[in-house]
Amino acid sequence: MMTNKECIDRWAEQIIPAVFRAEDALQKAVPEWKERLAAINAGTSTEDPHKVALEYCRAIAHIIVTQAADYVPDGTIDGEADFT
């Protein structure tokens, strides 16, 4: 079991930086995200902000998982040939 300090260190040194890197990669790969998020923030979007947030988080998580050094395709990612 990790101490609270170890947990904070792990989040600060590994998890949060991975999220920021994945977010940058996503916005470069799919520039439409920047527009969608800006429209949500400006209040000009007709999309449900909660749905967009979940979709955005899932897209970031997808990048983190599939770009990880220990990623092994297993066929569980919907809509993808995620196995060999």
Secondary structure, DSSP 8 states (H G I E B T S, - for coil): ---HHHHHHHIIIIIHHHHHHHHHHHHHH-THHHHHHHHHHHT---S-HHHHHHHHHHHHHHHHHHHSTT----S-STTS----
